[in-house]
Amino acid sequence: MTAAPEHLPQVRLIATGGTIASRPDPRTGAVGPAVDPAELIAAVPAVADYATVTGEPFAAVASWNMTPAMMFALAQRLDAVLADPQIAGAVVTHGTDTVEETSFLVDLVLRSDKPVCFAVAQRHAAAPGADGPANLTAAVRVAAAPVARGRGAMVVANDEIHAAVSVVKTHTTNPATFASPGHGPAGVVTPNGVHFAVPASPRQPLDVEWVEWIEERVALVKLVTGMDDRLLRWLVDDGIAGLVIEGSGAGNVPGTAVPGITYALDRGLPVVLTSRCPAGALAPTYGTPGGGRTLRDLGVIAGGELTGPKARIALLVLLGLTQDHERIRRHFEGDRYPQ
């Protein structure tokens, strides 16, 4: 290992659990979070060439058990950590299943312009070819790099850097699981440095200074061929506060489900439309029953390129900030997301 340069940047590691911090139980073989932040840092001595890393625990859960409230609390903790002028950036160790949601929520509300890099693993620490150490090392390098400033939250895996707004998990087990459909990686990590394809754009974090909660009663429903509106009506009657619909193509749903969408709109619920296609924005073209133009004319909000899970995250945060449907519409249909 080469000699570490003087005055290394400081990076804070915040551990939430996930496969990257998991080991198998020696009695049962079942895998679960069992590695604390100090152990994670000790397992990657190469990071000493790039940064001085200190760690703190936030949670020790599998990522499918991360709730929106926990994600919001994590974002608040990150802002507090990054307010320290000595800290150059942060790394969050997290499970792969929901990292696209957590990173996106953090990106929405993070006020600091310092980078937050999510480090993940598909293979636990005791598995052959464990990918956690390499991903963690790369994430520290990005968090410490001045060029990463102003880019918000990112997922770093397989030597690729993905923006939180576009990253998705594409494979259940392959370490090369993360992609940004329609965009590609925002940057890469090489032996020679951290490289981004384009300069950082101005960030637009939500004004959440006075928000103490987020609205978790937001439902996501995938509508498939022949589906009627009974589930939608039931959800509305059960007390949801917002609805995200995942339709087909450029934003269309079965005409048989439209009465349920109207039922939600008539009762004052914001309804956001997304597509099940992995890439591309919505295009409200069709005026037939369930077509995109019909839905737009009813008052449905277009979710741009956002996936269903990310549109839900945005809506639950927005509902904690405002009940103004036009303000919510401006967020989704403005220039923040490609339309």
C-alpha positions in Angstrom: 0.0 0.0 0.0 1.3 3.4 -0.9 1.9 6.0 1.7 -1.1 7.9 2.7 -1.0 11.7 1.8 -1.1 14.2 4.6 -4.3 16.0 5.5 -6.7 13.4 4.3 -10.3 14.3 3.9 -12.6 13.0 6.7 -15.5 10.7 5.8 -18.2 9.5 8.1 -19.6 6.0 7.7 -23.2 5.5 8.9 -24.2 1.8 9.1 -27.8 0.7 8.6 -27.3 -3.1 8.1 -27.8 -4.9 4.9 -25.9 -7.7 3.2 -22.7 -5.6 3.3 -22.8 -5.9 7.1 -24.1 -9.5 7.3 -22.7 -12.9 8.2 -24.2 -16.3 8.4 -25.3 -17.7 11.8 -22.8 -20.5 12.5 -25.6 -22.7 13.9 -28.4 -22.2 11.3 -26.6 -20.7 8.3 -29.2 -17.9 8.1 -27.7 -14.6 7.1 -28.3 -11.4 9.0 -26.6 -8.0 9.9 -23.8 -8.8 12.4 -20.9 -6.4 11.5 -20.5 -3.1 13.3 -19.1 0.1 11.7 -15.6 -0.4 13.2 -15.4 -3.9 11.7 -16.5 -2.6 8.3 -13.8 0.0 8.3 -11.1 -2.4 9.5 -12.0 -4.8 6.7 -11.0 -2.2 4.1 -7.5 -0.9 5.0 -7.1 0.5 1.5 -9.4 3.4 2.3 -6.6 4.8 4.5 -5.0 6.0 1.2 -8.0 8.2 0.5 -9.6 9.3 3.7 -9.8 9.2 7.4 -13.0 7.2 8.1 -15.0 7.2 11.3 -18.1 5.2 11.8 -21.4 5.3 13.7 -24.4 2.9 13.9 -27.8 4.0 12.7 -29.6 0.6 12.4 -28.9 -3.1 11.9 -31.7 -4.2 9.6 -32.3 -6.0 6.4 -33.1 -3.2 3.9 -36.6 -4.5 3.2 -37.4 -3.5 6.8 -36.2 0.1 6.3 -39.3 2.2 6.7 -39.9 5.7 5.2 -39.7 7.1 8.7 -36.3 5.5 9.2 -35.1 6.8 5.8 -36.2 10.3 6.8 -34.4 10.1 10.1 -31.3 8.9 8.3 -31.5 12.0 6.0 -31.8 14.2 9.1 -28.8 12.5 10.7 -26.8 13.0 7.5 -27.5 16.7 7.4 -26.3 17.0 11.0 -23.1 15.0 10.3 -22.3 16.9 7.1 -22.8 20.3 8.9 -19.4 19.6 10.5 -16.9 21.6 8.3 -14.3 18.9 8.9 -16.4 16.2 7.2 -16.0 16.0 3.4 -18.7 13.5 2.8 -20.6 10.5 4.1 -20.9 6.8 3.2 -24.0 4.9 4.2 -23.8 1.1 4.2 -27.2 -0.3 3.2 -28.9 -3.4 1.8 -29.5 -3.6 -1.9 -33.2 -4.3 -1.9 -34.4 -0.8 -1.1 -31.3 1.3 -1.5 -32.9 3.0 -4.5 -35.7 4.3 -2.3 -33.6 5.3 0.7 -31.0 7.1 -1.5 -33.7 8.9 -3.4 -35.4 10.1 -0.2 -32.1 11.3 1.1 -31.4 13.1 -2.2 -34.8 14.8 -2.0 -34.4 16.3 1.4 -30.6 16.6 2.0 -29.7 20.3 2.4 -25.9 19.8 2.4 -24.0 19.9 -0.9 -21.5 17.3 0.4 -21.8 13.9 -1.2 -23.6 10.9 0.3 -22.5 7.6 -1.1 -24.5 4.4 -0.5 -22.2 1.3 -0.3 -23.9 -2.1 -0.8 -23.2 -5.8 -1.4 -24.9 -8.7 -3.1 -22.7 -11.2 -1.3 -22.3 -11.3 2.4 -18.9 -11.0 4.1 -18.3 -14.8 4.3 -19.4 -15.6 0.8 -16.9 -16.4 -2.0 -16.3 -13.3 -4.0 -17.8 -11.0 -1.5 -18.3 -7.6 -3.2 -18.8 -5.5 -0.1 -15.1 -4.5 0.5 -14.5 -3.3 -3.0 -17.8 -1.4 -3.1 -17.1 0.2 0.3 -13.7 1.3 -0.7 -15.0 2.9 -3.9 -17.8 4.6 -2.0 -15.2 6.2 0.4 -13.2 7.4 -2.6 -16.2 9.1 -4.1 -17.3 10.6 -0.8 -13.8 12.1 -0.3 -13.5 13.4 -3.9 -14.0 17.1 -4.4 -15.5 16.4 -7.8 -18.4 14.6 -6.1 -19.6 17.7 -4.2 -23.0 19.0 -5.3 -24.2 15.7 -6.6 -26.4 14.7 -3.7 -27.0 11.0 -2.9 -25.4 8.3 -5.1 -25.2 4.5 -5.1 -21.7 3.2 -5.6 -21.3 -0.4 -6.7 -19.2 -2.4 -9.2 -17.0 0.7 -9.7 -19.9 2.6 -11.1 -21.6 5.7 -9.6 -25.3 6.0 -10.0 -27.5 9.0 -9.2 -30.2 8.3 -6.7 -32.9 9.6 -8.9 -32.3 7.0 -11.7 -30.7 4.0 -10.1 -32.5 0.7 -9.9 -31.7 -2.9 -8.9 -32.0 -5.1 -12.0 -30.9 -8.6 -10.8 -31.7 -10.5 -7.7 -28.2 -11.9 -7.0 -25.7 -10.6 -9.6 -23.1 -8.2 -8.1 -23.5 -6.1 -11.3 -27.1 -5.4 -10.4 -27.4 -1.6 -10.4 -28.2 0.4 -13.5 -29.7 3.7 -14.5 -32.0 2.9 -17.4 -32.1 5.5 -20.1 -29.1 7.4 -18.5 -26.2 5.1 -17.6 -23.8 5.6 -14.7 -23.2 9.2 -13.6 -19.5 8.3 -13.2 -16.9 5.6 -12.6 -14.2 4.8 -10.1 -10.9 3.7 -11.6 -7.4 3.0 -10.2 -6.6 6.6 -11.2 -9.5 8.5 -9.7 -13.2 9.3 -9.5 -14.6 10.5 -12.8 -18.0 11.9 -13.7 -19.4 12.1 -17.2 -20.8 15.7 -16.8 -20.4 18.5 -14.3 -22.7 18.6 -11.3 -26.1 20.3 -11.9 -27.6 22.6 -9.3 -29.4 20.6 -6.7 -33.1 21.2 -5.8 -33.7 19.8 -2.3 -37.1 20.1 -0.9 -37.6 22.7 1.8 -38.2 20.4 4.7 -36.7 22.5 7.5 -40.1 22.6 9.3 -41.3 19.2 8.5 -41.2 16.8 11.5 -42.9 13.9 9.8 -43.7 12.3 6.5 -46.9 10.8 5.3 -46.4 7.0 5.1 -50.0 6.2 4.0 -49.2 6.3 0.3 -50.1 3.2 -1.7 -48.4 2.0 -4.9 -50.5 -0.1 -7.2 -49.4 -1.9 -10.4 -52.3 -2.0 -12.8 -52.3 -4.9 -15.2 -54.5 -6.0 -18.1 -58.1 -6.6 -17.2 -57.8 -5.3 -13.6 -60.9 -3.5 -12.2 -61.1 -0.8 -9.6 -62.0 -2.7 -6.5 -58.5 -2.6 -4.9 -58.3 1.2 -5.6 -61.6 1.8 -4.0 -60.7 -0.3 -1.0 -57.5 1.5 -0.5 -59.2 4.9 -0.6 -61.9 3.7 1.9 -59.2 2.3 4.2 -57.7 5.8 4.6 -54.7 6.2 2.3 -53.5 9.8 1.9 -52.1 9.4 -1.6 -51.9 7.0 -4.5 -49.2 6.1 -7.1 -50.3 4.1 -10.1 -47.9 2.0 -12.1 -49.4 1.7 -15.6 -48.1 0.4 -18.9 -46.2 1.9 -21.8 -46.1 5.7 -21.8 -48.7 5.9 -19.0 -51.9 4.0 -19.7 -54.1 1.8 -17.5 -57.0 -0.6 -18.1 -60.2 1.4 -18.6 -61.9 -0.8 -16.1 -59.7 0.7 -13.4 -60.4 4.3 -14.2 -63.5 4.6 -12.0 -61.3 3.8 -9.0 -58.9 6.5 -10.0 -61.7 9.0 -10.3 -63.0 7.8 -6.9 -59.6 8.7 -5.3 -59.5 12.1 -7.1 -63.0 13.0 -6.1 -62.1 12.4 -2.5 -59.2 14.8 -2.6 -56.3 12.3 -3.0 -53.3 13.2 -5.2 -52.9 10.4 -7.8 -49.5 10.1 -9.5 -49.0 8.0 -12.6 -45.8 6.1 -13.5 -44.9 3.4 -16.0 -43.7 -0.2 -15.5 -41.3 0.3 -18.4 -37.7 0.5 -17.1 -36.8 3.6 -19.1 -38.5 6.6 -20.7 -40.9 9.3 -19.6 -44.6 9.4 -19.8 -46.4 10.7 -22.9 -50.1 11.4 -22.5 -51.2 10.6 -26.0 -54.2 8.3 -26.0 -57.8 9.5 -25.4 -59.3 6.1 -25.2 -60.5 4.7 -21.8 -57.5 4.5 -19.6 -55.2 6.3 -22.0 -52.7 8.8 -20.8 -54.5 11.9 -22.1 -57.7 10.7 -20.5 -55.9 10.3 -17.2 -54.2 13.7 -17.5 -57.6 15.4 -18.2 -59.0 13.8 -15.1 -56.3 15.4 -13.0 -53.8 12.6 -12.6 -50.2 13.8 -12.0 -47.5 12.6 -14.4 -44.5 11.0 -12.6 -42.0 11.7 -15.4 -39.3 9.1 -15.5 -39.6 8.1 -11.9 -40.2 4.4 -11.1 -43.3 3.6 -9.0 -41.3 3.1 -5.8 -39.5 6.4 -6.2 -42.7 8.3 -7.1 -44.2 6.9 -3.9 -41.2 8.2 -1.9 -41.5 11.6 -3.4 -45.3 11.8 -2.8 -45.0 10.7 0.9 -42.3 13.4 1.5 -44.4 16.0 -0.3 -47.5 15.2 1.7 -45.5 15.8 4.9 -44.7 19.2 3.5 -48.0 20.4 1.8 -51.5 19.4 1.0 -51.5 21.7 -2.0 -52.0 19.5 -5.0 -50.8 22.1 -7.5 -47.5 22.4 -5.6 -47.2 18.6 -5.7 -48.0 18.6 -9.4 -45.3 21.3 -10.0 -42.8 19.1 -8.2 -43.5 16.1 -10.4 -44.2 17.9 -13.7 -41.6 20.6 -13.5 -38.0 20.4 -14.7 -36.8 18.3 -11.9 -37.5 15.0 -13.7 -37.4 14.5 -17.5 -40.9 14.6 -19.1 
